[in-house]
């Protein structure tokens, strides 16, 4: 994550670093403008019924590497009980604007989790809000976040990646499929049994609703960040997106971007995570 040209670093005040980043972004937009959404489409977040059951069937049916199912079979009764309890709840999350809180009541409570000495912070970005011109490829789990690259400099993901503190306890993920993040989460919980995984992950509203119970089942605490724009709001669109067929662009709204950056700024001012 660290970089010899890293603009956000402990020797520069946050405001100065952000101003420098934005000046470079403006120059990049002038020289190499990206394809963007001129207007936000008016789309319902979810246009599908019974999505939790459909999501469960989809995930198990497409678990080709059997990583998720093998993990769940280690403690089948515990996970089944947690999953059923979550299903019986009216809502599996607390919503705060574009933040969906899982196993939490407030963002401050989430921050307290990150202050714990055993916290492992997973920050994930869905591929669908990468720019079309992404040098690492849009449908990919890679991200070069190169500060001097004109595309990365205009990309919100690139900005966050450069702003994040360089710590081993912060794990960024770039998510091409729901199976990818499911397998990664299971593997992290399995590998770091003495750590508490705390996450912040961007996704479409339907996905945040569809897989909310899985977070409860695994005992994870975190924030799902709702995407806007050309989102997936049906199972057909979701299935196509899982295969890399996503002609539309999703975005993190400006106000929500600022909330994420405020969290990153807070990370610099604390020892979270250790």
Backbone bond lengths (Angstrom), bond angles and torsions (degrees), N, CA, C in turn:
res aa  C-N    CA-C-N  psi(-1)  N-CA   C-N-CA  omega(-1)  CA-C   N-CA-C  phi
1 X - - - 1.459 - - 1.522 110.87 -
2 X 1.309 117.07 -33.49 1.459 120.26 -179.46 1.518 109.56 -69.60
3 X 1.300 117.46 156.48 1.457 121.63 -172.44 1.525 108.60 -153.66
4 X 1.361 118.09 138.59 1.464 119.45 -178.26 1.525 113.14 -61.65
5 X 1.335 117.48 -21.74 1.454 120.33 179.95 1.527 111.30 -107.09
6 X 1.315 117.19 20.95 1.461 121.63 -175.78 1.521 109.84 -60.59
7 X 1.316 115.95 121.93 1.462 121.56 -176.37 1.520 111.07 -79.31
8 X 1.330 116.12 -40.73 1.461 120.57 177.71 1.524 108.45 -86.51
9 X 1.308 117.26 110.07 1.464 120.44 178.92 1.527 108.62 -150.61
10 X 1.331 117.20 162.94 1.475 120.74 -172.86 1.525 115.07 -60.80
11 X 1.338 117.06 -17.46 1.467 118.90 -177.33 1.529 112.97 -85.06
12 X 1.330 116.83 -8.18 1.475 120.95 -176.97 1.524 109.36 -120.81
13 X 1.324 118.63 131.15 1.473 120.02 175.48 1.525 111.12 -57.15
14 X 1.329 115.58 144.69 1.462 120.79 -176.77 1.532 111.80 -53.61
15 X 1.317 117.90 -47.65 1.459 121.60 -176.67 1.521 111.23 -60.08
16 X 1.335 116.25 -39.95 1.468 120.64 179.72 1.519 110.58 -67.41
17 X 1.333 116.94 -42.48 1.465 121.26 179.88 1.525 110.75 -64.57
18 X 1.341 116.61 -42.55 1.464 119.51 -179.19 1.534 110.48 -66.44
19 X 1.327 116.85 -39.26 1.462 119.86 177.82 1.532 110.57 -62.26
20 X 1.322 116.02 -41.74 1.464 120.42 178.78 1.523 110.66 -63.98
21 X 1.337 116.27 -41.08 1.463 120.00 179.33 1.531 110.44 -62.59
22 X 1.325 116.80 -45.87 1.455 121.02 -176.66 1.529 111.70 -67.68
23 X 1.311 117.40 -33.23 1.465 120.13 176.08 1.526 109.83 -63.58
24 X 1.326 116.26 -43.33 1.461 120.05 177.15 1.517 112.02 -65.42
25 X 1.352 116.94 -36.68 1.465 121.35 178.56 1.524 110.59 -65.04
26 X 1.326 117.16 -40.13 1.464 121.34 179.22 1.531 110.63 -64.39
27 X 1.321 116.89 -41.15 1.467 120.72 177.22 1.524 110.83 -63.66
28 X 1.336 116.31 -41.12 1.464 120.39 179.68 1.526 110.83 -65.56
29 X 1.344 117.67 -40.28 1.464 120.98 178.59 1.523 111.35 -63.63
30 X 1.313 116.06 -36.72 1.466 120.17 -179.97 1.527 111.67 -68.75
31 X 1.343 116.18 -39.69 1.468 120.33 -176.41 1.528 112.37 -87.04
32 X 1.327 116.82 -35.38 1.470 121.39 -175.78 1.528 110.08 -137.71
33 X 1.331 118.94 70.87 1.466 120.37 -178.42 1.534 111.65 -62.82
34 X 1.334 115.93 139.75 1.460 121.66 -179.60 1.520 110.56 -93.28
35 X 1.329 115.27 160.17 1.465 120.85 171.62 1.527 107.46 -72.00
36 X 1.303 116.56 126.01 1.469 120.50 -177.25 1.523 109.87 -134.82
37 X 1.335 115.59 171.37 1.461 121.30 172.43 1.527 108.57 -82.38
38 X 1.320 117.06 121.04 1.459 120.11 178.52 1.524 110.65 -74.99
39 X 1.325 116.15 -35.34 1.463 121.57 176.21 1.521 108.38 -138.30
40 X 1.326 116.78 150.39 1.459 120.92 177.39 1.521 109.64 -81.56
41 X 1.322 117.46 126.84 1.468 119.10 177.81 1.524 110.67 -68.94
42 X 1.320 116.17 146.59 1.465 121.27 178.27 1.531 108.09 -89.08
43 X 1.322 115.69 87.91 1.462 121.38 -177.14 1.524 109.75 -118.39
44 X 1.336 117.97 137.73 1.466 119.01 173.82 1.524 110.02 -66.62
45 X 1.321 116.40 144.33 1.464 119.22 -178.41 1.511 112.83 -63.13
46 X 1.340 116.67 -33.69 1.461 121.80 -179.36 1.522 108.41 -136.75
47 X 1.334 117.19 127.13 1.458 122.06 177.74 1.527 109.35 -128.26
48 X 1.328 115.40 43.58 1.477 121.40 -175.22 1.524 107.98 -148.82
49 X 1.325 116.83 142.62 1.456 121.89 178.07 1.529 110.61 -97.99
50 X 1.327 115.16 155.41 1.472 122.75 174.65 1.536 112.14 55.97
51 X 1.326 115.83 41.06 1.465 118.24 -172.71 1.531 113.14 -71.84
52 X 1.336 117.93 -25.86 1.466 118.68 179.80 1.520 111.04 -65.15
53 X 1.341 116.03 -44.78 1.458 119.25 178.85 1.526 110.61 -68.91
54 X 1.311 116.65 -39.07 1.463 120.65 177.83 1.535 110.45 -63.69
55 X 1.340 115.78 -38.77 1.460 119.99 178.02 1.509 112.09 -65.89
56 X 1.340 116.97 -40.97 1.462 121.29 178.04 1.519 110.52 -62.02
57 X 1.324 116.67 -47.69 1.467 120.73 179.63 1.523 110.66 -62.77
58 X 1.340 115.63 -42.03 1.471 119.78 -179.20 1.530 111.32 -61.76
59 X 1.327 116.06 -47.06 1.456 120.04 -176.00 1.524 111.16 -64.47
60 X 1.320 117.67 -43.89 1.461 120.77 -178.98 1.525 111.37 -70.85
61 X 1.322 117.29 -37.13 1.463 121.06 -178.51 1.532 111.27 -68.87
62 X 1.330 116.25 -33.23 1.464 119.76 -176.23 1.531 113.18 -102.45
63 X 1.316 117.03 15.26 1.467 121.36 178.78 1.531 109.33 -80.37
64 X 1.347 114.65 67.60 1.466 120.19 -171.98 1.528 113.35 -65.49
65 X 1.322 117.12 -29.48 1.468 119.97 179.24 1.534 112.19 -87.86
66 X 1.326 116.08 -5.74 1.474 122.58 177.56 1.526 113.13 58.41
67 X 1.329 116.27 23.06 1.464 119.72 -179.46 1.525 110.33 -73.52
68 X 1.345 116.08 -45.90 1.456 120.19 -178.82 1.526 110.55 -65.28
69 X 1.344 117.01 -47.67 1.458 119.94 -177.82 1.520 111.75 -64.95
70 X 1.327 117.50 -38.25 1.473 119.95 178.41 1.519 110.73 -65.76
71 X 1.315 116.27 -38.02 1.457 119.64 178.62 1.520 110.81 -65.57
72 X 1.324 116.73 -44.84 1.461 120.59 -178.40 1.525 111.65 -65.56
73 X 1.317 117.23 -31.46 1.466 120.53 -178.94 1.522 113.11 -72.49
74 X 1.332 116.88 -10.78 1.465 119.19 176.41 1.523 111.17 -67.62
75 X 1.342 116.17 -35.25 1.465 121.55 179.15 1.530 108.34 -139.32
76 X 1.329 117.61 64.15 1.473 120.37 -170.67 1.522 114.15 -61.35
77 X 1.333 118.06 -41.26 1.465 119.74 -176.04 1.529 110.99 -70.66
78 X 1.333 116.73 -38.86 1.464 120.35 178.81 1.525 110.77 -62.96
79 X 1.333 116.25 -47.49 1.457 119.77 -177.34 1.522 111.84 -70.37
80 X 1.331 117.01 -37.13 1.461 119.97 178.43 1.530 110.32 -64.30
81 X 1.337 116.41 -42.76 1.467 120.25 179.58 1.523 110.62 -62.49
82 X 1.335 116.97 -45.10 1.465 120.63 179.09 1.529 110.98 -62.27
83 X 1.323 115.95 -41.68 1.461 120.32 -178.25 1.526 110.82 -64.85
84 X 1.324 116.97 -44.14 1.454 120.38 -179.00 1.536 111.42 -66.30
85 X 1.334 116.37 -39.58 1.469 119.88 177.12 1.523 110.50 -61.07
86 X 1.331 115.69 -41.58 1.463 119.99 179.75 1.524 110.83 -65.82
87 X 1.338 117.12 -39.00 1.464 120.85 179.97 1.527 111.62 -63.02
88 X 1.320 116.13 -33.73 1.463 121.07 -177.16 1.531 113.12 -75.27
89 X 1.324 116.12 -14.61 1.455 118.99 178.29 1.529 110.22 -74.06
90 X 1.332 114.55 149.56 1.461 118.69 177.84 1.523 110.12 -64.40
91 X 1.324 116.84 -42.24 1.461 122.34 176.46 1.520 108.99 -134.38
92 X 1.336 116.22 139.33 1.458 121.09 -178.46 1.518 112.05 -94.83
93 X 1.328 116.18 11.45 1.460 120.23 -177.92 1.517 108.99 -157.62
94 X 1.315 115.38 166.75 1.463 122.66 170.70 1.522 106.80 -110.45
95 X 1.307 116.86 127.33 1.466 119.65 -177.96 1.514 111.18 -97.90
96 X 1.328 115.74 132.18 1.454 123.50 177.16 1.526 107.25 -131.73
97 X 1.338 116.48 89.82 1.458 119.65 -174.42 1.514 109.89 65.02
98 X 1.327 116.91 -126.69 1.458 121.75 177.36 1.527 112.38 -88.23
99 X 1.323 117.29 4.53 1.461 121.46 177.21 1.534 109.40 -96.01
100 X 1.324 116.51 125.77 1.457 123.24 174.00 1.530 106.85 -105.97
101 X 1.324 117.03 116.04 1.458 122.21 -174.35 1.527 110.22 -97.13
102 X 1.322 116.22 123.77 1.462 121.98 -178.85 1.528 110.06 -109.18
103 X 1.350 115.38 127.02 1.467 121.78 -176.86 1.527 111.36 59.20
104 X 1.313 116.03 28.42 1.463 122.97 -177.99 1.521 109.47 -144.01
105 X 1.326 115.27 160.50 1.455 119.77 175.78 1.520 112.14 -110.44
106 X 1.345 117.37 -31.24 1.463 121.24 -177.17 1.525 110.40 -142.11
107 X 1.329 115.73 163.09 1.464 120.82 175.50 1.527 110.34 -66.07
108 X 1.333 116.93 -35.00 1.468 120.26 177.84 1.526 110.96 -61.74
109 X 1.325 116.84 -37.15 1.460 120.32 177.01 1.530 110.35 -65.42
110 X 1.326 116.09 -37.86 1.479 121.40 176.05 1.532 110.33 -62.36
111 X 1.321 116.47 -42.09 1.463 120.40 178.77 1.526 110.99 -62.73
112 X 1.325 116.59 -38.78 1.461 120.12 178.00 1.528 110.89 -61.63
113 X 1.314 116.54 -35.87 1.470 120.35 176.49 1.526 110.66 -62.32
114 X 1.331 116.57 -38.55 1.467 120.68 179.81 1.529 111.99 -70.52
115 X 1.320 116.72 -23.66 1.464 120.20 179.41 1.534 112.30 -77.39
116 X 1.322 116.84 -13.11 1.461 120.15 -179.97 1.529 109.92 -66.66
117 X 1.335 118.17 141.58 1.470 120.69 -178.03 1.525 114.10 -63.96
118 X 1.347 117.08 -17.71 1.462 119.73 -178.79 1.533 112.16 -101.60
119 X 1.336 117.40 15.92 1.464 120.68 -176.80 1.524 111.86 -76.42
120 X 1.320 115.36 139.31 1.455 123.49 173.58 1.524 106.38 -125.32
121 X 1.322 117.49 112.89 1.459 122.21 -172.39 1.526 110.29 -93.67
122 X 1.329 115.66 116.42 1.465 121.80 176.08 1.525 107.76 -104.89
123 X 1.324 116.75 118.65 1.462 121.48 176.48 1.522 107.61 -115.09
124 X 1.334 115.50 121.27 1.459 119.66 -173.78 1.518 112.73 -124.18
125 X 1.328 114.95 145.78 1.464 121.74 -179.37 1.529 109.39 -125.11
126 X 1.323 116.34 122.62 1.461 120.20 176.03 1.527 109.80 -66.89
127 X 1.310 115.23 141.36 1.467 119.53 -174.28 1.523 113.09 -63.20
128 X 1.345 117.26 -23.23 1.458 119.76 -172.00 1.525 113.60 -70.54
129 X 1.346 118.83 -11.36 1.471 116.86 172.63 1.520 112.27 -108.40
130 X 1.348 115.66 16.93 1.463 118.72 162.75 1.531 108.13 -71.27
131 X 1.332 118.50 150.18 1.463 119.63 175.24 1.535 110.81 -63.59
132 X 1.315 116.75 152.73 1.461 120.54 175.43 1.527 110.67 -57.54
133 X 1.330 115.83 -31.86 1.472 120.80 -175.57 1.534 112.73 -89.51
134 X 1.320 118.85 12.16 1.470 122.53 -175.81 1.522 111.73 -49.34
135 X 1.332 119.09 123.07 1.471 121.77 -177.89 1.531 113.35 -66.80
136 X 1.315 117.84 -18.87 1.460 120.84 178.12 1.523 112.33 -90.40
137 X 1.340 116.26 -3.05 1.456 120.51 -174.85 1.515 109.30 91.56
138 X 1.311 116.18 138.08 1.464 119.41 -175.52 1.529 111.11 -74.32
139 X 1.310 117.95 -51.91 1.471 121.95 179.32 1.529 108.08 -85.05
140 X 1.326 114.66 75.52 1.461 120.66 -171.21 1.521 109.31 -155.82
141 X 1.338 115.59 153.88 1.474 119.97 174.99 1.524 110.77 -98.36
142 X 1.335 116.17 20.30 1.460 122.00 179.28 1.526 110.58 -109.57
143 X 1.336 115.48 155.13 1.471 121.46 176.56 1.521 107.65 -159.22
144 X 1.324 117.34 115.79 1.466 119.17 -178.09 1.533 111.44 -81.81
145 X 1.345 117.73 -21.31 1.478 123.93 -178.49 1.527 111.68 33.11
146 X 1.315 115.47 56.48 1.456 122.86 -179.51 1.529 110.10 -85.22
147 X 1.305 117.39 118.79 1.466 122.01 -173.77 1.521 112.99 -61.71
148 X 1.327 117.27 -28.10 1.459 120.12 -178.51 1.520 112.45 -91.29
149 X 1.331 118.35 -4.41 1.462 120.68 179.75 1.531 108.86 -81.71
150 X 1.330 118.73 130.71 1.466 120.59 -175.13 1.533 113.93 -62.90
151 X 1.332 118.09 -27.06 1.462 120.75 178.21 1.525 110.00 -78.33
152 X 1.319 116.65 -49.66 1.467 120.62 179.87 1.520 111.58 -59.22
153 X 1.327 116.82 -34.81 1.460 120.60 -176.72 1.535 111.24 -68.65
154 X 1.331 117.26 -25.36 1.461 120.90 178.79 1.526 112.70 -93.67
155 X 1.318 116.93 -7.44 1.459 122.30 -173.04 1.527 110.94 -89.19
156 X 1.340 116.76 132.29 1.463 120.41 178.45 1.529 110.61 -62.88
157 X 1.320 117.48 -37.43 1.470 120.25 178.07 1.522 109.97 -61.95
158 X 1.333 116.97 -42.76 1.462 120.73 178.53 1.518 111.59 -61.05
159 X 1.329 116.38 -40.08 1.461 120.36 179.65 1.530 110.72 -64.31
160 X 1.335 116.86 -46.05 1.464 120.18 179.60 1.522 110.91 -62.96
161 X 1.318 116.76 -41.96 1.459 120.18 -179.19 1.521 111.61 -61.17
162 X 1.315 117.36 -38.26 1.460 120.35 178.06 1.522 112.17 -75.73
163 X 1.330 116.27 -27.26 1.458 119.57 -178.25 1.530 112.62 -81.70
164 X 1.331 117.61 -24.58 1.462 120.36 -177.65 1.532 111.89 -62.95
165 X 1.319 117.51 140.30 1.472 119.51 172.80 1.530 109.91 -61.77
166 X 1.305 115.88 145.95 1.467 120.89 179.22 1.518 109.53 -86.29
167 X 1.338 116.17 91.96 1.463 121.68 -179.51 1.527 109.75 -133.05
168 X 1.329 115.87 145.83 1.453 120.17 178.20 1.518 111.75 -66.52
169 X 1.307 117.69 -22.51 1.457 121.50 -178.52 1.530 112.61 -86.06
170 X 1.344 117.32 4.87 1.465 122.19 173.96 1.524 107.61 -112.19
171 X 1.327 116.64 116.77 1.460 121.72 -176.19 1.527 110.16 -115.93
172 X 1.336 118.52 106.90 1.471 120.28 176.52 1.526 110.92 -83.73
173 X 1.331 115.58 142.31 1.461 121.83 177.21 1.523 108.65 -131.62
174 X 1.324 115.61 144.02 1.465 122.14 177.56 1.524 105.41 -118.70
175 X 1.327 116.02 114.93 1.463 122.14 -158.34 1.531 112.15 -103.28
176 X 1.329 118.01 109.67 1.458 119.69 176.27 1.531 113.66 -84.73
177 X 1.344 118.05 -30.39 1.464 120.85 -178.22 1.526 110.38 -142.84
178 X 1.317 116.29 161.68 1.457 120.85 177.39 1.523 110.44 -67.91
179 X 1.343 116.50 -29.58 1.463 119.07 177.12 1.518 111.14 -67.56
180 X 1.322 115.67 -35.38 1.462 119.85 178.60 1.524 110.65 -60.08
181 X 1.330 117.05 -50.04 1.463 119.13 -178.03 1.525 110.66 -70.52
182 X 1.344 117.64 -34.56 1.459 120.22 177.33 1.513 111.89 -63.09
183 X 1.318 116.17 -43.90 1.459 120.81 179.30 1.517 111.23 -67.38
184 X 1.336 116.08 -40.43 1.468 119.89 179.63 1.522 110.97 -63.88
185 X 1.319 116.74 -43.17 1.462 120.43 -179.10 1.529 110.54 -64.41
186 X 1.322 116.36 -45.13 1.472 119.84 178.49 1.518 110.59 -61.34
187 X 1.335 116.05 -42.64 1.464 120.19 -178.97 1.531 111.20 -65.48
188 X 1.330 117.24 -39.36 1.464 120.90 -179.88 1.522 111.29 -66.89
189 X 1.344 115.78 -44.70 1.463 119.50 178.65 1.519 110.30 -62.40
190 X 1.335 116.03 -37.93 1.460 121.05 -179.70 1.529 111.14 -71.28
191 X 1.328 116.32 -41.10 1.476 120.61 -176.05 1.513 112.02 -75.86
192 X 1.330 116.36 -42.07 1.460 120.68 -177.15 1.527 109.42 -106.74
193 X 1.305 116.15 64.89 1.454 120.82 -177.92 1.512 113.20 -61.47
194 X 1.344 116.80 -24.83 1.467 120.83 -179.91 1.525 111.99 -91.41
195 X 1.330 116.87 3.22 1.460 121.27 179.92 1.530 110.68 -110.29
196 X 1.317 115.38 156.34 1.459 121.29 176.73 1.527 108.30 -109.65
197 X 1.330 115.62 113.98 1.456 120.15 -178.58 1.531 109.89 -76.16
198 X 1.322 115.45 125.08 1.462 123.05 176.44 1.526 106.21 -122.74
199 X 1.333 117.48 127.75 1.461 117.99 -171.27 1.519 113.65 -124.34
200 X 1.320 114.65 159.62 1.459 124.85 167.70 1.520 106.02 -140.98
201 X 1.339 116.66 114.67 1.459 121.16 -171.73 1.524 109.61 -135.98
202 X 1.330 116.74 134.60 1.460 121.31 176.49 1.522 110.16 -86.70
203 X 1.330 116.54 143.25 1.465 121.06 179.17 1.528 109.27 -168.45
204 X 1.323 116.19 163.13 1.456 120.60 174.49 1.522 109.71 -68.73
205 X 1.321 115.91 155.40 1.466 121.15 -176.77 1.522 111.80 -58.44
206 X 1.324 117.46 -38.94 1.459 119.70 -178.70 1.526 110.82 -63.40
207 X 1.317 116.68 -40.30 1.453 120.66 178.44 1.525 110.79 -66.43
208 X 1.322 116.84 -40.37 1.470 120.70 179.36 1.525 111.02 -63.06
209 X 1.323 116.46 -35.01 1.460 121.15 177.63 1.527 111.23 -77.65
210 X 1.316 115.24 -41.87 1.464 121.47 -172.63 1.525 112.48 -64.50
211 X 1.322 116.92 -37.62 1.458 120.53 -174.48 1.528 112.99 -112.70
212 X 1.339 116.10 19.05 1.465 119.93 179.63 1.518 111.87 -59.63
213 X 1.325 117.19 -39.24 1.470 120.76 -176.08 1.524 112.70 -68.44
214 X 1.321 116.92 -22.87 1.475 119.52 179.82 1.520 111.20 -67.73
215 X 1.334 116.38 -36.20 1.456 119.23 177.15 1.511 111.65 -63.21
216 X 1.341 115.99 -40.83 1.466 120.50 177.05 1.525 110.15 -64.73
217 X 1.313 116.32 -40.61 1.455 120.98 -177.94 1.527 111.31 -62.16
218 X 1.322 116.51 -41.06 1.461 120.95 -178.76 1.523 112.75 -84.47
219 X 1.342 116.51 -6.74 1.457 119.69 179.47 1.513 113.18 75.43
220 X 1.336 116.97 26.10 1.461 121.03 -178.25 1.525 110.69 -89.31
221 X 1.313 115.39 150.39 1.462 121.09 174.57 1.526 108.44 -119.31
222 X 1.305 115.25 134.89 1.453 115.69 -179.25 1.509 114.11 -179.41
223 X 1.321 114.19 -176.24 1.461 123.46 -178.07 1.514 108.86 -122.28
224 X 1.325 115.65 125.92 1.457 121.06 168.79 1.518 107.97 -96.40
225 X 1.314 116.94 128.24 1.469 121.59 -177.08 1.525 108.85 -101.37
226 X 1.315 115.96 119.96 1.464 121.67 -176.83 1.529 111.36 -71.61
227 X 1.324 115.42 130.47 1.457 121.99 174.52 1.518 110.30 -91.98
228 X 1.315 115.92 153.43 1.462 122.40 175.88 1.528 107.90 -120.28
229 X 1.328 116.56 -176.81 1.457 119.84 179.76 1.517 111.42 94.49
230 X 1.331 116.70 -141.80 1.471 122.47 -178.24 1.531 109.29 -83.50
231 X 1.322 115.27 73.72 1.456 121.78 -173.85 1.529 111.10 -82.80
232 X 1.324 115.76 166.69 1.462 122.03 170.03 1.522 107.41 -90.92
233 X 1.326 117.04 118.75 1.467 118.98 178.55 1.528 112.41 -126.27
234 X 1.341 116.99 10.30 1.461 122.48 172.65 1.524 108.61 -133.87
235 X 1.329 117.03 159.84 1.466 120.38 178.94 1.524 111.25 -64.95
236 X 1.324 117.18 -32.77 1.465 119.68 178.59 1.523 110.63 -64.07
237 X 1.341 116.52 -46.39 1.463 120.49 178.26 1.522 110.61 -64.59
238 X 1.327 116.39 -39.69 1.462 121.25 178.89 1.524 110.57 -62.22
239 X 1.331 117.13 -45.46 1.461 121.40 -179.60 1.523 111.07 -62.36
240 X 1.324 117.36 -42.10 1.465 120.58 177.85 1.518 110.83 -63.79
241 X 1.336 116.41 -41.79 1.463 120.86 179.37 1.524 111.03 -62.19
242 X 1.329 116.79 -37.16 1.460 121.08 179.16 1.527 112.04 -65.47
243 X 1.328 116.14 -18.05 1.468 120.98 177.74 1.526 111.55 -103.87
244 X 1.327 115.67 12.65 1.459 120.11 176.00 1.508 114.65 84.39
245 X 1.340 116.88 8.69 1.459 120.70 179.22 1.524 107.73 -96.39
246 X 1.322 115.49 93.79 1.459 121.16 -175.31 1.522 108.54 -144.47
247 X 1.348 116.80 81.50 1.468 119.20 -177.42 1.519 113.83 -70.75
248 X 1.325 117.44 -20.08 1.455 120.58 -179.15 1.513 112.47 -89.75
249 X 1.320 115.29 163.66 1.462 122.19 -179.52 1.523 109.64 -112.44
250 X 1.318 116.47 133.05 1.458 120.50 173.28 1.528 109.25 -102.15
251 X 1.327 115.72 161.50 1.466 119.98 -176.87 1.520 109.96 -141.83
252 X 1.314 115.54 155.26 1.456 122.42 167.03 1.526 106.17 -93.89
253 X 1.309 117.51 122.49 1.462 120.42 -177.42 1.532 110.91 -61.02
254 X 1.336 116.11 153.00 1.461 121.37 -173.83 1.529 112.53 -54.87
255 X 1.326 116.57 -45.35 1.461 120.02 -178.94 1.533 110.86 -62.87
256 X 1.319 115.71 -38.48 1.463 120.37 179.96 1.525 110.81 -72.31
257 X 1.322 117.29 -36.51 1.465 120.66 173.63 1.526 109.86 -56.04
258 X 1.332 115.59 -44.81 1.463 119.08 -178.62 1.517 111.27 -64.01
259 X 1.331 117.66 -37.20 1.463 120.69 178.52 1.533 110.59 -63.57
260 X 1.323 116.27 -40.22 1.472 120.11 178.30 1.519 110.30 -66.24
261 X 1.330 117.11 -44.09 1.466 120.75 179.39 1.522 111.32 -64.90
262 X 1.330 117.01 -34.38 1.466 119.97 176.27 1.533 110.61 -63.68
263 X 1.335 116.43 -36.34 1.466 120.48 176.93 1.525 110.06 -66.61
264 X 1.336 116.44 -42.65 1.466 119.99 179.25 1.526 110.28 -63.84
265 X 1.318 115.93 -41.30 1.477 120.17 177.11 1.532 109.77 -61.11
266 X 1.327 116.64 -41.02 1.472 121.43 177.98 1.521 110.80 -62.22
267 X 1.322 117.18 -37.81 1.466 120.92 178.37 1.531 111.06 -58.86
268 X 1.333 115.89 -37.17 1.462 120.11 179.19 1.528 111.71 -68.21
269 X 1.322 116.71 -28.06 1.464 120.38 -174.99 1.529 112.91 -90.77
270 X 1.331 116.96 -2.14 1.461 121.84 -179.11 1.525 109.60 -127.18
271 X 1.290 115.44 -177.80 1.463 120.63 173.05 1.518 111.29 -99.38
272 X 1.316 117.11 18.39 1.465 121.28 -177.05 1.526 111.13 -93.69
273 X 1.320 116.64 137.83 1.459 124.42 -21.78 1.525 110.17 -74.03
274 X 1.318 117.00 162.54 1.473 120.79 -174.15 1.520 111.22 -61.24
